[in-house]
């Protein structure tokens, strides 16, 4: 769980930082997010069929990534922009 305003490159997980993990605001937001995930799972009838990556279809869009090289730390918007460039047809 990241504060995208203070940490746009998502380097500090608030749940793993002792000071912020103890804050009621962080705990409340985490509970809110878990409730939203549960609501969406119910709405879309997600039965966790693909919760384990080892069961993902071989042609999954979530991999394999061994053909990709790390490009360093980027913000989410920078990564999306690079992804769009990488996925354009030659």
N, C-alpha and C positions, 0 to 999 in steps of 0.2 A: 504494500500500500504506500503510494508515493504522493508527496505534495508537489504537484506539477508546476506550481508558481515558484516555490522556493527551490525546487530540485527538478528542473525540466528534463535533465538527462537521466532521471530515475536511478540515482546512485545510492540513495539512503532510504531503505525500507523502514517506514515509521514503526512497524510492528517489531522490528529487531533493534531499534534504538531504545535503550532502557528508559531514558527520560521521556520520550514521546509515547512509548508503549504504556506507561503508567498514567497518562493523561486521560481523563474521562472523555474528552472530545474525540480522541483517537479511537478509544474502545467503542464509543457510540457510532462513529462513522464505519468502523469495521463491522459491527452488528448490522447496520443499515445495508452495507454492501452484501453481506451474506444473505440477508433477507431478500434482496433484489435478485441475487443469483438463484435462490430457491424459487422465487416467483417466476423467473424466466424459464427455469428448468421445467416447471409445471406447465406453463403456457405453451412451451414448444415440445412437450412430452419427451424431454431428454432423460433417458434411462441410464446414462453413464456408459453406454455401449463402447464409446471410444475414450474413456477416461484413462486407460492404460496405453501409453504410446506404442507398446509392443504389439497391440492388437489393431493398430491403424492400418488401413488399406495400403498396399505397396505403392499405389499411385497417388497417395495423399498429397494435398497441397502444403502440408506441414513438413515436408522433407522429401528426400534427404537433402541435407545442407552441406555435405562434404565437398561440393563443388564451389562453395562460396568461401571467400576469404574475409576475415574481419577487417573493418575499415576504421576502427577506433571508436571512441565515444561520440555519439551523436544524439541530438535531441530527437524526440518522436517525429516532429515535423521534418527534420533533416533526413531521417531514415526513410520516411515515406517518400520524400522527393527523390532520394537516391534509388529507392525501389521502383518508382515509376519510370525513371530513366533506364534502369537495368531491364525492365520488362517490355520496353518498346521494341517493336520489330525493326530489324536492320534495314 
